[in-house]
Amino acid sequence: MINNSFTYTLIVSENDIDTLNHVNNVTYLNWVQNAAQKHWSLLSNNDIDNKYVWVVIRHEIDYFLPAMLNDVITVATYIGDSYGVKSERFVEIRREDKLLSKAKTIWCLLDKKTMKPVKFPSEILNILQSKKE
């Protein structure tokens, strides 16, 4: 099983297109966030989700090529370094073999009751540090 990475595919819809007739930058950000949420939902469980929540503290996105209406897009994500209360996540957005965009997001783990940052408990650290087998 591959815990550290996750991929999903989508087709660009009319709602994704802006006045320049390509995918709007905000849509790319949504794809980045969706990748993280979908991946985490596969890795986590109700116990963890009842105690903790993730918030974004930084996004960095680079755009290389535009995506257009009806393009088939692959969004791939993997977890980078995790330290203290922060975890890096990387996302690549592609059309076939062409890299359209890449992103690095820094997430912060919060205690769900206090909404304050919390150092990673072992149950979460084990998830974040799992690699391809």
C-alpha positions, 0 to 999 in steps of 0.5 A: 500500500502507498500511504505517502502518495495519492492520485486522482483524475478529473475533467475540466468543466465550464465552471473551472474556466475563467474569462481568459478561457482557461482554468482559473488559478483559484480552481488549481488551489481547490484541486490542491486542497481536494487532493490533501483532503481526499488523501487524508480521508484515506489515511485517517480514522474517526478517532483521529478526526474527532481529536484533530484538524488540519489548517493551511498556513502557507500555499506556494503554487507555480503555474507552467501551462494552462488547462483548458475545457474538457482536459483530463487532469491528474492531480498527484500529492505526497507528504513531505517532511513533518516536524513539530506541528507542521507538515509539508504536502506537495501536489503536481497537476498534469495533463498527460505527461505535461506538468501544468502546475505544482504546489507546496502547502504547509499544514498545521495540526490543531487540537479540535477542542482548543483549536490550538497547534499541537505536536504530532502524536505518534498515531499521526506521526506514523501516518505522515512518515509512512512511505511506499512499501 
